[in-house]
Amino acid sequence: MATCGRGCVPAVRFCQRLNRLKTLDDDLMVTSMKRCLTMVDLALLGVGGMVGSGLYVLTGTVAKDTAGPAVVLSFLIAGIASLMAALCYAEFGARVPRTGSAYMFTYVSCGEIWAFLIGWNVVLEYMIGGAAVARAWSGYLDSMFNHTIQNYTENHIMKWNVPYIAHYPDLLAAGILVVATIFITFGVRVSSWLNHIFSAVSLVVILFILVFGFVLADPVNWSQKEGGFAPFGVNGVMAGTATCFYAFVGFDVIAASSEEAKNPQRAIPMATAISLGMAATAYILVSTVLTLMVPWHSLDPNSALSDAFFRRGYSWAGYIVAVGSICAMNTVLLSNLFSLPRIVYAMAEDGLFFSFFAKVNPVTKVPVNAILVFGLLMAVMALIFDLEALVQFLSIGTLLAYTFVAASVIVLRFQPEKEKTSSKANSTTSPNSNPEPSPEVSESQIIAQDSGELKEYESFSDKLQLVEMQKTRERSAPGVLKARWEPYLGRLLGDFEPGEVVAFSVLAVMVSSVSLCAVFVFGSNQLQLPTWSIALLIVVFGSTFLLCLVIIYAHEPHVNTKTFQVPLVPFIPAASILMNVFLMLKLSPMTWIRFTVWVAAGLLVYFGYGIWHSKEGLRELQPKDMAARYVVLPSGSLVETVQSVQPNGQHDASTLHTTPSRSAEEQQAKR
């Protein structure tokens, strides 16, 4: 048994290295970047990331093929589902105002390897998203000129016939990405003002569509004569919701910009709520106008809004719609190019990615190396890859990031606070500081320091009051059982460390979510299970899911009145997890295969470079600081215990050495 225990030590240490958490600085507002973004800047960044080509293309596609006029309900439900994920991002962005978005949030709460994989996948999502938007932008502009650019490129430059490769090199898409990359390198203010201009034009065009569209609206198009409001029924509405959910992907640019926000504690939550509300309102109203202008079954999925105005006899309005579509796609392009380098910078700054990308330009205060390299990579992807091949890989990384962020909110809400230590604090002790009692001496009495004089608690009543006060503090500490739940769960869960039960319960919530959604998605078709078996599995996994939420709710949460907190934790994050897992399982098998290959490539990078250069790993190798604790033994002698202080602020359990204090000996001599 002992030999087995010694043999397991390396494996345990290796797992601890993989799951080590990021140590945050005492002052999170200190940064090498420039804090200049206001709440309006952040809100417009969020609107620009969400209201893109989907407003002009997705509304018509879902209305005609999936939901009919009930696409309005699909966008409403999708907006509510996106709000749950957005609230989780808003809490982290306000609590941890550091760039990196989902990567940083996962690193703080779940562990290093999970954070790296999240960041690795989000980087690919942004690259593919930017390249896909650039090709859509190029195709839309080329269609306005009767595909002149495409015909010239195929006839005079180059034409390919390779699977997953575009038929011709899209020089226009690559060119717009190169130009946008150059503008992004000029600094965050230039990027913000460009986004302001394009967002303002896009919002003016949307306002024009709504006003002119409601003038041309005909309620007959929602009547039974044209198929009714919901011709595809509830299933159509929910299928449309799954598609419309991706229209709101993009609000995470706000959290990614938190290190450049002036007042992130207030600006991040407000900007997230405002941008998501504006985007949802735009999608709902535009889809309402579109399905009231013309019958839903006659819509053109490729250019629904322009075609609707053309069919009503206002072809000139189509050009205004085209201008709005181009500007909207520009904002999405800027959003991708803005967020991607900052996530790469955050990973490089922590040592998990190549340090070349961690350099910040001293003049523009932006990670120029990351912007240029990944902007050019995005341009190459847009140059050679087909749009459909790019879009098929989208969404899985984003949904995985949403899932981990929601789980991280629950974990951190019920996690006990760690003591913050700094080198200055460890090297110099304030004369008025009150040292905490050492956990090693349970029978000792505490020495308090009052007005520079030592005071001994010798009476039994004083000690009893001290114990009662300590128990009261422990009962109200985050991660422990609430007092009213102790009679029911105290014997079963009372012996665990604070936050430990919650962490296991969150893991069980994620496993039960995957199991429950798998039954819904694959139960009747792929698995061909009988009805009674499906019902039984739904009851079992659903009950497990709810039971875990009740156990989490039975623990004391961490209450922070200084920054925004998600309401109704753990229920809102758990609902977000369930929604994200369901959408991930609805993706095609080929998407999962490509995702697995990309994760395998990421693991090679992590184990080949990241794990060896991690700053958290290097911090563990540094000499441990020492801290002294003074206790009074039952005999009355004062003892100094010298303990090592861990990087995360927790003291080592072992006492290195003890030395009697002269003051205690002198007191004993006087007696």
N, C-alpha and C positions, 0 to 999 in steps of 0.2 A: 504493500500500500504506500509506504514511504517512497519507494523507488518510483512508483507510478506518479506520485505527487510531484517529486522532483522533475520527472520527465515532462510533466504538463506545464511546468513554469514557463518555458520558452513560448509555448503556444498561447498561454494566458497573456504574457507580455506583448506578444505580437498582436493579439486582438485588442489589447489596450492601446497600442499605437494606432491601429486603424480607427478606433472610436474616440480618440482624444478630441476634446473640445477646444474651440478657439478662446484664448484669453483676451478679453477686451481691455482697452486702456481706461484709466480713470476718467479722463476727459475725452469723450467721444466726439466733441466738436472740433478738436484739433486735427487738421488735415493738410496735406500738401496741395490739395486742389483749392479752387476758389469758390467760396460760398457766396453766390450771387443770385440764385434763382428764388423768385418769390412764389407765392401760392398761385398767382395767375399764370406764371411761366410753367409751373408744374402741371396745372390743370390743362393748359393748351397742349402740352406734351402728351398728356394722357388721351385727350380728345384726338390728337393727330395720330396716335398709335392705334386707336380703335376705329375711328370713322375714316375708312379708306375705300378701296375699290369694292369692298363688300356691300357698301351702301348702294352702289350703282349696279352691281352684278348679282350679289347674293339674294337680295330681296326678290328679284324677278325669278331666279332659279327655284328658290324654296316655294314661292307662291304657285308657280306653274306645275312643278313636279312632285311636291310633297304635301303642302298644307292648304293651298288655295288662299282665300282671303283671311283664313285663320292664322296666317303667318304673323299677324299682329299679336296673337296670343303666344306664338312660338318665341317671338322676340321678347315679350314680357317675361315669360318663364325663364328664358335664357339670361335675361338681365338680372333677375333675382338670384339665379344660381351663380352668376358671375360676381354678384355683390358679396356672397359669402366668402369667396376666395379673395376678393379685393379687400375686405375688412381684415383678413389675416395679414395681407401684405402691408396694409396701413399701420397695423399695430407694430409690426417689426420695423417698418421704416421709421416710425417715430421713436421706438425704443432703442434701436440700433442704427443710428443715422450714418451708416457706412455704405459705400458703393459695393455692388455685388449681388444685390437682390436676393433671389432664392438661394444662391450659393452661400452667401454670408449667413442667412437665417438658419440654414441647415447646419452649417459649421458651428454655430453658437450652441445649438441644442441637441443635434443628433450624432454628430461625429465627423471626422475628417474624410474618410473614404466616401461616405454618403454625400457630403458636400461637394467633393471633387466630381463625382458622377453626375450630380445635379448640374453643376456648372458646365461640365463637359457636354452634356446634352442640350442645355440651353444655348451654348455657343453655336452648336450645329443648327438649332432651331432658328436663331437669328440670321445665320448665314443663308440658310435655305429660304427663309421668309423674305429677306432683302433681295436675293436673286430672283425669286418668283415675282415679287412686286415690280422689280425692274423690267422683267420680260413682259408682264402684263401692261405696264406703262408704255413700253415700246410698241407692243401690239395694238394698244388702243390708239396711240398717236398715228401709227402707220395706217390703221383702218380709216382714219379721217382723210388720208391722202390716197385712198384706193390702193393700198399695199404697194406703193411705189418703192419704198425702201427694201422690202422683202424681195420683190422681183429683181431689183438691181443687184442685190447681194447674191442671189442665187445664180444669176446669169453672168455676172462679171467678176465676182470674187471667189466664192466657194459654195459647194453644196455637198452635204453628207447624207449617207444612208446607213446609219449605225443605230442599233437599239439603244434607247434611253438618251440618245444624243440628238440635239436639235437638227433639223434639216439644213439649217444654215447658221453661220455665226452671227449672233445678234449684237452687232457693233454698237447700235444705239443704246441697248440696255447696259452694256459694259461701260459705255461712255458716260451715261448719266450717273452711274455708281462712282466712277473715278472723279467726276466733278463734285459730287456730293461729299465724297471722302475728303477732298481738298478743303472744302468749306468747313467741315467738321473739325479739321486740325487747327482752324483759326481761333478756337476757344468756345467755351460754353455760351457766351453772350451772342456770338455770331450764329451759332446753331439755334439758339432760342429765338432770335429775331427772324431767322429764315422760317422757322416753324410758325411764328406769329403771322407772318405774311401769308403763307400758304393756308393756314388754318382759317384766317379771316376771310380769304376768298372762298374757301370751301363752305364756311358757314353762311356767307351771303348767298351762294348758289343754292344751298339747302333751303334757306328762307324763301328764295324765289320759287323753288319747286313746291314748297308747301302752300304758299299763297296762291300761285297760279293753278296748282293742282286741285286745291279745294274749290276754286271757281269752276273748274271743269268736271268736278266730281258728279257722278250719277249713282244714286243709291240702288238703282236697278241691278247694277253689277254685283251686288251682294244678295240678291233675291234668289228664290228657288228657280227662277227662269234660267239663270246662268249657273245653276248647280248649288246654290246656297252659300252660307258663310264658311262652313267646314265640310267641304265635299269629301275629304278623306277621313273624317271622323277624328276621334281622340288619338288613334294611332298616328295619323298624319301630323297632328299638332305636336306630339311628343317626338316624332322623327324629325320634324322641322326644328324643334328645340335643340336637339343634339347638333344639328348643323349650324343653327344660329348662335350657339354658344361660342363658336370660334370667332365670331364677329367681334366679340368683346375682348379677345386676347390682345394685349397691348398696354393694359393699365400698369403692368409691372415696370414700365419705363419710369414711372414716378418713384417707385421704391429704389430703382437703380440709380436715380439722381439724388438720393437723400444726402450724400456727402457733399453735394454742391448747393444744397438748399440753405437759405439764410436762417430759417426757424423751422427745422424739420419736425419738431414735436407738434407743432400746430399745422404747418403747411402740408405735410404728407397726408394725414387723414382727410383734411378739408379738400385738397386737390383730388384725391382719389374719389371721394363721394361726388364732387361736382362733375368731374370728367365722366364718370360712369353714368351719372344721371343724365348728362347732356347727350352722351352717345346712345343710351337706351331710348331717350325721347326722340332723337333723330331717326333711329331705326324704326320705331313704332309708327311715328307720324308719316314717314316716307312710304312705308309699306301700306299704310292706310290709304294715302293719296293714290298710290300706284294701282291698287286693286279697285279703287272707286272710279278711276279715269277710264279704264278699259276692262273688259272681262278677263278674269285671271287666266283662263285657258288659252287666250290668244296672245299672251305675253311672249316677247322675244327674250330668252334667258341671257343672251350675250349683251344686249343693250336695251334693257327693259324700259328705263325712263326715257331715253331718247326716242325709242320707237313709239312709246305711248303718246308723247307730244306730237310726233309726226303723224300718227293715225288720227289725232284730233284736229289736224290741220295747222299745226304750229311747228313747222319743221325748223324754224329759226331758233326755237327754244332748245333744240337738240345740241346746238353749238355751245350754248351756255352750260348745259349739262355736261358736255365734254370738257369744258374748261374746269368745272368743279371736280370732275373725276380725276383729271390730271393733277390738280392741286392736292386732292385728297391722297392720291397715291404718293405724291412727293412727301407729305407729312409722315406717312407710314415708312417710307424709305429713310427719312431722317431719324425716325424713332429707332429703327433697327440699327442704323449706323451709330447712333448715339449710345445705345445700351450695350451693344456687343463689346466694344473695346473696354468698357468699364468693368464688365464681368471678368474679362481676360486679365485686366490690370489687378483686380482684387485677388484672383487666383495666383498671379505672379508675385504680388506683394506678400502673400502668405507663404511663398516658397513652393507651392504645389505645381506651378507652371514656370516656364523659362523666365529667368530674371530680366531678360532683355525687354519684356513687355511691362515691367514694373516701373520704368522710367517715366517721369512726368516732366514735360517741358517747363522750364522755369519762367517762361514769358506767358505762354497761353494757359498754363496750369491744367493741361489735359494730357492723357497718355498717348503721345503722338505715335510711338512705335506700334502700339496695338491698333490704333486707328488705321494707319497706312497699310500694315500687313494684312489685316483681316478685311479691310475695304477692298484691297486688290484681289484677295482670294474670292470675295463675294462677286467682284466683277468678272473673274474668270469663270465662276460657276454660271453666271448669267449669260456669258458669251457662248458656252458650248452645250449646256444641259437644256433639255426640254422642260417646258413649264409643268406639264402633267407629271413628269418624273420627279420634279422638285416638290410639288404639292403633296404627293402621296406620302412623303416622309414627314410632313409637318404634324404638329399637334401632340405627338406622344411625349416628347420631352417637356413641353409646356404643361401638360396634364400631370406628368410625374412631379414636376416642380411644385405645382399647386397642391398636390397631395402631401408632399413632405413639409411644405410651409404650414399647412393646416395642422398636421400632426405636431409640428414644432411649437405652435401656439399653445396647444394643450400641455405639452411637456413643460414648457417654461412657465406657464401659469401656475402649475402646482409644484414647481421646483423650489427648494429652499434657497435663499440668497446666499451667495458666496462672499466671504470677506475679501475686500479689495486691498491688495498690498502693493506697495511701490518700493523702489529701492531706497528712496529717501525715508520713508516711514520705517523701514526695517533697520536702517543704519542709525537713525536718530529717533529716540523715544521722547515724546513730549512729557514734561514734568507733571502735567495735569492729567495724563491718560490713566484710565482705570484698566488694568490688565484683567482679562477674563480668567475664570477658574480653569485649571487644568483638568481634562477629563480623566487623567491617569490616577488622581488621588480622590477617590470618591468620599472618603471620610474627612477630608481636609476642610478647614474653614477658610473663608475668603478674606483676603486683606483688601480693604477699601482704602482709597487715598482721598482724604478730605482736607482741603486747605493745606496741603503739603505735609500732613501728619498721618501716620499709620494708625489704623483703628482695628482692634481685634474684636471679632464676634465670638465671645466666650459663652454667653448664656444659651441654654437650650431653646428658649423661646425665639431668640433672634435667629438662630439657625433654622428653626422650624418655619418661621416666616419667610426666610430666604429660599427654602426648598419649595414652599407653596408658590412663591412668586415665579420661581424657575419653572415649575410645572404648568402654571398658567400661561407663561410665554410659550412653552413647548406645545401646549394644546392649540394655541392660536397660530402657530407657525405654519407656513405654506407646506403642503404635502402630507400633513398628518390628518388623521380622521377627525371629523367634526364631532363635537361633544355629544350631540343628539344621536349620532350613529354609533357611538361606542358600545352601547348595550347590545346592539345587533351584530356588529362586525368587529368589535374590539378583540375578541378571542381569536378570530381568524386572521385579521390583518394588523393587529396592534403591534406586533413584534418587528415589522419591517421598518427600514429606514425611511425618513421623509422623502416623498417623491418616487420611491421605488415601485410601489403598487401602481401608481399612475403610469409610469413608464411601461410596465408590463401590460397594463390595460390598453394603452394606446396601440401597442403592438398587436394585441388581440383584436382591437377595433379594425385595424388595417387588414388582418387576416380574414376576419369574418366579413368585411366588406368585399374582398376579392371573392370569397366563396359564395356570398349571397348574389353578387352581380353575375358570377359565372353560371349560377343556376338559371337566372333570368335570361341571360344571353344565349347560352348553349344547351340548356336543359331539354327543350322540346325538339330542337332541330339536330344539332351535331351529336348530342349524347342520346337522344331519343328515349328519354326517361318517361315512365308512366306518370299519369297525373298525380296519383297519390304520393309517389316518390318525390316529385317536384314540390308538392305542398309540404311534405314532411321536412325536406331540406330547407325550405324557406322559413318554416317555423323554428327549426333548430338554429340556423345561422342568424336569423333575425332576432331571436331571443338572446343569443350570445352577444350580438351587437348592442342591444339595449341594456343588457346586464352590465356590460363593461362601462357604458356611459353612466349608469347609476353608481357604480363603484367609484368612478372618477369624480362624480358630483359629490360623493360623500366625503371628500377630502377638502381641507382648507385651501382656498386659492390665494394667490399673491395679489394683493390689492395695491394698485399704483395710481394715484390721483394726478400725477404729474404728466403722464402721457396717455394717449388714446389706448383703450383696451376693447377687444372684441366682446360684445355682449353675449350672454347666454352660452358661455363656454362650459362644457365641451360640446354642446349640441350643434351650434352653427359650424364649427370646424369639422365635426363628424359628418354632418350633412354634405359639406363640401368634399370630404374624402370619398363619400359614397357616390356622389355625382361624377367625380373625376375618374374613379375606378370604372364605373359603368361606361363612360365614354372611351376609356382606353381599351376596354374589352370589345368595343364595337369596331375598332380599327381592323384593317385587313391583316391576314397572316404575313404577307410580304413586308408590311410595315414593321411588324415585330421581329422578323428575321433581320432586316436592315438595322433595327435598333440594337439587336443583340451583337451584331458585328461591330457597330460603333462603340458600344459599351466595352467590348473586348479590346478594341484599340485604345480606349481610354484607360483601361486597367494596365496596359503595357506602359503607357506614359506615366501613370501614377507610381507603379512599382519600379519603373526604370529611373524616374527622376523625382517625382513629388515626395514620396515617403522619405527620401534621403535628404532633401533640402527643405523640408517643412520647418518653418520657424517655431512651431509648437514643439517639434522634436528637438530642435537645437536648444530651446529654452529648458527642456527637461535635462539636458546634459550639462547645463550650467551649474556651478556650485550653489547649493541651497543656502538661503539666508537663515540666520539664527534668531530666535526670539526667546526672551526670558519670561518665565512665569513664576510668581511667588505664591507659595501656599503655606498654611500653618498646619502642622501635623497635630494629632490629638495630644501629643506630649507637650505642645506649646512652642516647639522650636520652629523657626522660620527657615524654609528650604527654598532654594532657587533651582527651578527645573529649566534646563535649556533644551529647546525643541526646534526641529527644523521646520521651516515654513515652506510649504509646497507652492508652486507657481500659481495654482488656482486659489490660493488663500487659505487652504485647509492645512492644519498642522499635522506633522507626522505623528503616528501613534506612539512611537518609541521615544523615551526620554534618554538623551545622550549621556548626561551626567548631572549629578546634584551636588551642590555645595552649600554648607550651612552659612547663614548670613550673620555678620558680626552684630548687627542690631538686635537680632533675636537672642544671641548669646549674652549680650550686655543686659537685656531685659531680664533674662533668667538669673544673671548674677545679682542684679539689684534686688530681685525678689528673695 
